Amino acid sequence: MRIPIIKLIAHHSWKRAFSNSGVFVLNLLIAMLLIYAAVTGWMTVDKQVAMRQQYQEQARHDWLSNPDKHPHRMAHYGHFAFRPRPSLSFFDFGMENFMGSTQFLEAHKQNAVNFSEAGFSTGLLRFGELSIAMILQVLVPLLICFLGFNSIATEREDGTLKVLFSQGVSWQELITGKAVGIIAVVLALYLPVLLLSIGFWLMLTGFAVSADELIRLLSIAGIYFLYFVIYSLIAVLISAWSKTARSALVQLIGIWLLFTTVLPRATQSVGSWLHPAPSATVFQAAVEKDVLKEGDSHNPDDRHYKAIKDSVLKANQVESVEQLRFNYSGFIMAEGEKISATIYNRHLEQLQHIYAQQNRLARYTAFVNPFLSVKNLSMAMTGTDYQSYASFQQQAEEYRYGLAQQMNALQMKYISNHKPGPGDKPAIIGREHWATLPEFSYRPVSLGAAVGHELLSLTALICWLLLLTVLVQVSSQKLKAI
């Protein structure tokens, strides 16, 4: 292929696109939507980041402000974990508004993550939100379809293809040049928005940018660029294969609807049908049923825990609980917490395996739908995917378990086995012990883990690019000017 010829064809496509008033208006509308999405997205994330941080600090303050108290009462008093909103989520909301933001952490019980934006919104939220990612994933491909449907088909109808080929232009140069021209038009929209997004992101983070976040942002830019290249090649190829521009437009609109609406909905429905997940009520009932089989740590007459009591007394060579050198109730609470947490984690692992099977179908579907590939990769890079939510759940449970066991350890160490009488000092410990519990701090999913989790989606995107490259070469040998 000759680069000067490709540049000439691309430049002609560029001039032709912007000379069309309809295309110019469509470009302007999408540009305005992108700017609006960037501004509102940044304002929303900035507000929620500040709000969640404020409430997390308030929860810590309330925990430390508790008076002298029995450790087990503190374990039931509980704590709160607020899921931090990723700074890059202003670009792609992903699943952010459908996942809860707050979890109450207490002994013997694993609560759900509550207070999602969808829970306070109308049903219109399920149709999607206006974000930069949504516009780039859905509306920009539609723009590419309008730019590309007549790129070659119109020239076939006008008879100008014969003139081009008589001057020595090859099919491969023509297709490549038309695609490059369309990509150049799209980049005229994409690059300014990318720069604007970087500016908002820097303000959101206070210009304190980590290497991980910078690589994520550059990865997002590369992913969407590949997506636009793929759509541009599809548009030009369909135009080259079509006899008329009208039929090319109909085919491209059909492909766009299939990629952005039909296949995603169908994939989600099929995944839920093949791998049905239990409801929250059924899940919680199954956990409680298995916990009850192991006994009740609060019931001194429970057979399971009575056997533990006998073994503890025998191991310590004493005849009664009062003779133990540690608080027996604290020991039993710790044992019960260990058992219930193990049961809950086993059920949660099974549930997450079901969700993983449902999501795996969407990743395999990315090999026939580049929209799903880009959507999955974009959410992973911005930290708004299900993996990030599951990571928060796991870390919050680890913190809850550590809280309960730390209070049990304080009870075993400082609380006597002898019940206080009417004139005795109450069974409490000093409030300075509450500060020994570390503050909850969420650790974001690493870049390597995020990429590894979406390796199928990345592979699918690359396969699409390779497939279209092969189709360009094959079509160049079989297409005709008439």
C-alpha positions in Angstrom: 0.0 0.0 0.0 1.1 3.5 -0.8 0.9 5.9 2.2 0.5 9.1 0.1 -2.5 7.6 -1.7 -4.0 6.6 1.6 -3.5 10.1 3.0 -5.1 11.6 0.0 -8.2 9.4 0.3 -8.4 10.0 4.0 -8.1 13.8 3.5 -10.9 13.7 0.9 -13.1 11.7 3.3 -12.4 14.3 6.1 -13.4 17.2 3.8 -16.5 15.4 2.6 -17.6 14.6 6.2 -17.4 18.2 7.4 -18.9 19.6 4.2 -22.1 17.8 5.0 -24.2 20.0 7.3 -26.1 16.9 8.8 -22.8 15.3 9.8 -21.6 18.6 11.2 -24.7 19.0 13.3 -24.5 15.4 14.5 -20.8 15.9 15.5 -21.7 19.1 17.3 -24.5 17.4 19.3 -22.3 14.5 20.3 -19.5 16.9 21.3 -22.0 18.9 23.5 -23.2 15.6 25.1 -19.7 14.5 25.8 -18.8 17.8 27.5 -22.1 17.7 29.5 -21.4 14.1 30.5 -17.8 15.0 31.6 -18.9 17.9 33.7 -21.9 16.2 35.4 -19.9 13.0 35.9 -17.1 14.9 37.5 -19.5 16.8 39.8 -21.3 13.7 40.8 -18.2 11.7 41.6 -16.5 14.6 43.4 -19.6 15.0 45.6 -19.9 11.3 46.4 -16.2 10.8 47.1 -16.4 13.7 49.7 -19.6 12.4 51.2 -18.5 8.8 51.7 -15.2 9.9 53.1 -17.0 12.2 55.5 -19.3 9.4 56.7 -16.4 7.0 57.1 -14.6 9.5 59.3 -17.9 10.0 61.3 -18.3 6.3 61.8 -14.7 6.1 63.1 -15.3 9.0 65.4 -18.5 7.4 66.8 -16.6 4.2 67.4 -13.9 5.9 69.3 -16.4 8.0 71.3 -18.0 5.0 72.9 -17.7 5.0 76.8 -16.3 2.2 78.9 -18.2 -0.9 77.9 -18.3 -4.7 77.8 -16.3 -5.8 74.6 -19.2 -8.0 73.4 -21.5 -5.1 73.5 -19.0 -3.2 71.3 -19.0 -6.1 68.9 -22.7 -5.8 68.5 -22.5 -2.0 68.4 -20.7 -2.5 65.2 -19.0 -0.3 62.6 -19.6 0.9 59.1 -17.6 0.4 55.9 -18.2 2.8 53.0 -17.1 1.7 49.6 -14.9 4.4 48.1 -15.9 5.6 44.7 -13.1 5.3 42.1 -11.9 8.7 40.8 -12.1 7.3 37.2 -15.7 6.4 37.6 -16.7 9.9 36.3 -15.7 8.5 32.9 -17.6 5.2 33.1 -20.3 4.7 35.8 -20.4 1.0 35.0 -22.2 -0.9 37.7 -21.5 1.8 40.3 -25.0 3.0 40.8 -26.4 -0.5 41.0 -24.0 -1.6 43.7 -24.4 -0.6 47.4 -22.1 1.8 49.0 -22.5 1.1 52.7 -22.2 -2.0 54.8 -23.0 -2.3 58.6 -20.4 -4.6 60.3 -21.4 -6.5 63.4 -20.7 -9.7 65.3 -22.3 -13.0 64.2 -24.0 -11.5 61.2 -23.0 -10.5 57.6 -25.1 -7.7 56.3 -25.7 -6.8 52.7 -24.1 -3.8 51.1 -26.9 -1.2 51.0 -27.9 2.2 49.7 -27.3 1.9 46.0 -28.3 4.8 43.7 -30.6 2.5 41.8 -32.5 1.8 45.1 -33.5 5.5 45.3 -34.1 6.0 41.6 -37.0 5.3 39.2 -37.0 2.4 36.8 -35.6 4.7 34.1 -32.1 4.1 35.5 -32.1 0.6 33.9 -32.0 2.2 30.5 -28.6 3.6 31.2 -27.0 6.8 32.3 -25.4 9.6 30.3 -21.7 9.1 30.9 -18.7 9.6 28.6 -18.3 5.9 28.2 -21.9 5.4 27.3 -21.6 8.1 24.5 -18.3 6.6 23.2 -19.7 3.1 23.3 -23.1 3.7 21.8 -23.5 7.1 20.1 -20.0 7.4 18.5 -20.4 4.1 16.6 -23.7 5.4 15.4 -21.9 8.4 14.1 -19.3 6.1 12.4 -22.2 4.3 10.7 -23.5 7.6 9.2 -20.0 8.6 8.2 -19.2 5.2 6.6 -22.4 3.9 4.9 -21.8 6.0 1.7 -18.0 6.0 1.8 -17.7 3.5 -1.1 -21.3 2.6 -2.0 -22.1 6.1 -3.3 -19.0 6.2 -5.4 -20.1 2.8 -6.9 -23.5 4.3 -7.7 -22.0 7.5 -9.2 -19.5 5.5 -11.3 -16.4 7.2 -9.8 -14.9 3.9 -8.6 -13.9 3.1 -12.2 -12.1 6.4 -12.4 -10.2 5.8 -9.1 -9.1 2.3 -10.2 -8.1 3.6 -13.6 -5.7 5.9 -11.9 -4.0 3.0 -10.1 -5.7 3.0 -6.7 -6.2 -0.5 -5.2 -9.1 -1.7 -3.2 -6.9 -2.1 -0.1 -5.7 1.5 -0.4 -9.3 2.7 -0.9 -10.7 0.8 2.1 -7.8 1.8 4.3 -7.9 5.4 3.3 -11.7 5.7 3.9 -11.4 4.1 7.3 -8.5 6.4 8.3 -10.6 9.4 7.2 -13.5 8.3 9.4 -11.2 7.7 12.3 -9.7 11.1 11.9 -13.2 12.7 12.1 -14.0 10.7 15.2 -10.6 11.6 16.8 -11.6 15.3 16.3 -14.3 14.6 18.9 -12.5 12.0 21.0 -9.2 13.7 21.7 -10.6 17.0 23.1 -12.9 15.0 25.3 -10.0 12.9 26.5 -8.0 16.0 27.3 -11.0 17.5 29.1 -11.5 14.2 31.1 -7.8 14.2 32.1 -8.2 17.8 33.4 -11.3 16.9 35.5 -9.7 13.7 36.7 -6.6 15.7 37.9 -8.8 18.1 39.8 -10.8 15.3 41.3 -7.6 13.7 42.6 -6.0 17.0 43.7 -3.3 16.4 41.1 -2.0 13.4 43.2 -1.9 10.8 40.5 -0.4 7.3 40.9 1.3 5.3 38.2 -1.5 2.7 38.4 -4.2 5.3 37.7 -2.1 6.9 34.9 -1.7 3.5 33.1 -5.4 2.9 33.5 -6.3 6.1 31.8 -3.9 5.5 29.0 -5.3 2.0 28.6 -8.8 3.4 28.4 -7.7 5.7 25.6 -6.1 2.8 23.7 -9.1 0.6 24.2 -11.6 3.1 22.8 -9.3 3.9 19.9 -9.2 0.2 18.9 -13.0 0.2 19.2 -13.4 3.1 16.8 -10.9 1.5 14.3 -13.0 -1.7 14.4 -16.3 0.1 13.8 -14.7 2.2 11.0 -13.5 -0.9 9.2 -16.9 -2.5 9.6 -18.6 0.6 8.2 -16.3 0.9 5.2 -16.4 -2.9 4.4 -20.2 -3.0 4.5 -20.3 0.1 2.2 -17.8 -1.7 -0.1 -19.9 -4.9 -0.2 -23.2 -3.1 -0.8 -24.6 -2.2 -4.2 -26.3 1.0 -2.9 -25.7 3.4 0.0 -29.2 2.9 1.2 -28.7 -0.9 1.7 -25.4 -0.2 3.4 -27.1 2.2 5.9 -29.8 -0.3 6.7 -27.2 -3.1 7.3 -25.0 -0.8 9.5 -28.0 0.4 11.6 -29.0 -3.3 12.0 -25.5 -4.2 13.1 -25.4 -1.3 15.5 -28.7 -2.3 17.1 -27.6 -5.9 17.3 -24.3 -5.0 19.0 -25.5 -2.3 21.4 -29.0 -3.5 22.3 -30.1 -7.0 21.3 -27.0 -9.1 22.1 -26.2 -7.5 25.5 -29.8 -8.0 26.7 -30.0 -11.5 25.3 -26.6 -12.4 26.8 -27.7 -11.2 30.2 -31.0 -13.1 30.0 -29.5 -16.3 28.8 -26.8 -16.1 31.5 -29.4 -15.8 34.2 -31.4 -18.6 32.7 -28.5 -21.0 32.4 -27.0 -20.2 35.8 -29.9 -19.0 38.1 -28.8 -17.3 41.3 -30.8 -17.5 44.5 -32.5 -14.4 45.8 -31.2 -12.5 48.8 -33.8 -14.0 51.1 -33.1 -17.6 49.9 -29.3 -17.0 50.3 -29.7 -15.7 53.8 -32.0 -18.5 54.9 -29.5 -21.1 53.6 -26.7 -19.5 55.6 -28.8 -19.3 58.8 -30.0 -23.0 58.3 -26.4 -24.2 58.2 -25.3 -22.0 61.1 -28.1 -23.5 63.3 -26.9 -27.0 62.4 -23.6 -26.1 64.2 -25.4 -24.9 67.3 -26.1 -21.5 69.1 -23.0 -20.0 70.8 -25.4 -17.8 72.9 -27.2 -20.8 74.3 -25.2 -22.4 77.3 -27.3 -25.6 77.0 -26.5 -26.1 73.3 -25.1 -29.7 72.8 -22.4 -28.6 70.3 -21.0 -25.9 72.5 -21.4 -28.0 75.7 -19.1 -30.5 74.2 -16.6 -27.7 73.5 -17.0 -26.6 77.1 -16.2 -30.1 78.4 -13.1 -30.3 76.2 -11.8 -26.9 77.3 -12.2 -27.8 81.0 -10.4 -31.0 80.4 -7.6 -29.4 78.5 -7.0 -26.8 81.2 -7.4 -29.4 84.0 -10.2 -27.5 85.8 -13.6 -28.4 87.0 -15.6 -25.2 86.3 -15.5 -22.2 84.0 -14.7 -19.9 86.9 -11.4 -21.6 87.3 -10.2 -20.8 83.8 -7.5 -18.1 83.3 -9.5 -16.6 80.5 -13.1 -15.5 80.0 -14.9 -18.6 78.7 -17.8 -16.6 77.1 -15.3 -14.7 75.0 -13.7 -18.0 73.9 -17.1 -19.4 72.9 -18.1 -16.2 71.1 -14.8 -16.4 69.2 -15.5 -20.1 68.3 -19.0 -19.3 67.2 -17.8 -16.4 65.1 -15.3 -18.6 63.4 -17.9 -21.2 62.5 -20.5 -18.7 61.2 -18.0 -16.8 59.2 -16.7 -20.0 57.6 -20.3 -21.0 56.6 -21.1 -17.6 55.2 -17.9 -17.5 53.2 -18.6 -20.9 51.7 -22.1 -19.8 50.6 -20.8 -16.5 49.3 -18.1 -18.3 47.3 -20.8 -20.5 45.7 -22.9 -17.4 44.9 -20.0 -15.6 43.3 -19.2 -18.7 41.3 -22.7 -18.5 39.8 -22.2 -14.8 39.0 -18.8 -15.6 37.4 -20.5 -18.2 35.2 -23.1 -15.6 34.1 -20.4 -13.0 33.4 -18.2 -15.5 31.6 -20.9 -15.9 29.0 -20.8 -12.1 28.3 -17.0 -12.3 27.9 -17.3 -15.1 25.4 -20.0 -13.2 23.5 -17.4 -10.4 23.1 -15.9 -12.5 20.3 -19.1 -11.8 18.3 -19.8 -8.4 19.8 -17.0 -5.8 20.2 -19.4 -3.6 22.3 -19.3 -6.1 25.2 -15.6 -6.3 24.9 -15.1 -2.6 25.3 -17.8 -2.3 28.0 -16.1 -5.0 30.1 -12.6 -3.5 29.7 -13.8 0.0 30.3 -15.5 -0.9 33.6 -12.4 -2.9 34.7 -10.0 0.0 34.0 -12.2 2.5 35.9 -12.9 0.2 38.8 -16.7 0.1 38.3 -17.0 -3.6 37.5 -18.4 -6.4 39.6 -14.9 -7.6 40.5 -14.2 -4.3 42.4 -17.5 -4.7 44.2 -16.7 -8.3 45.2 -13.3 -7.2 46.4 -14.9 -4.6 48.7 -17.3 -7.2 50.0 -14.4 -9.5 50.8 -12.4 -6.8 52.5 -15.3 -5.6 54.5 -16.0 -9.1 55.7 -12.4 -9.6 56.7 -12.6 -6.3 58.7 -15.9 -7.3 60.3 -14.4 -10.7 61.3 -11.3 -9.0 62.7 -13.5 -6.6 64.7 -15.5 -9.3 66.3 -12.5 -11.5 67.1 -10.6 -8.5 68.5 -13.5 -7.7 70.9 -13.7 -11.4 71.8 -10.0 -11.4 72.6 -10.4 -8.3 74.8 -13.2 -10.1 76.6 -11.1 -13.2 77.1 -8.3 -11.2 78.5 -10.0 -8.5 80.7 -13.4 -9.8 81.7 -13.7 -12.2 84.6 -15.6 -15.5 84.6 -17.2 -14.5 87.9 -20.4 -12.5 87.4 -20.3 -9.2 89.2 -22.6 -8.8 92.3 -24.8 -5.8 93.2 -21.9 -4.0 94.8 -19.1 -5.1 92.4 -17.6 -3.2 89.5 -19.5 -3.8 86.2 -17.8 -6.1 83.7 -16.5 -3.4 81.4 -13.1 -2.3 80.0 -11.7 1.1 79.3 -12.6 3.0 76.2 -8.9 3.3 75.2 -9.1 -0.2 73.9 -11.5 0.9 71.1 -8.6 2.7 69.4 -6.7 -0.6 69.0 -9.1 -1.5 66.2 -7.5 -0.2 62.9 -9.6 2.0 60.7 -11.2 0.4 57.6 -9.2 1.1 54.5 -10.2 -0.3 51.1 -7.5 -1.6 48.8 -8.5 -1.2 45.1 -8.1 -4.1 42.7 -4.6 -3.9 41.2 -4.2 -3.2 37.5 -2.7 -6.6 36.9 -5.7 -8.3 38.5 -8.1 -6.2 36.5 -6.5 -7.0 33.2 -6.2 -10.7 34.1 -9.9 -10.8 34.9 -10.8 -9.3 31.5 -8.2 -11.1 29.5 -10.9 -12.7 27.3 -12.4 -9.3 26.5 -9.0 -7.9 25.5 -8.3 -11.0 23.4 -11.7 -10.6 21.7 -11.0 -7.0 20.8 -7.6 -7.9 19.3 -9.3 -10.8 17.4 -11.8 -8.4 15.9 -9.0 -6.2 14.7 -7.1 -9.1 13.1 -10.3 -10.5 11.6 -11.2 -7.2 9.9 -7.6 -6.8 8.7 -7.9 -10.2 7.0 -11.3 -9.3 5.6 -9.8 -6.1 4.0 -7.1 -8.1 2.3 -9.5 -10.8 1.1 -12.1 -8.3 0.0 -9.5 -6.3 -1.9 -9.0 -9.3 -4.2 -12.7 -10.1 -4.8 -14.6 -6.8 -4.8 -15.6 -5.2 -8.2 -16.2 -1.6 -9.1 -19.7 -2.4 -10.5 
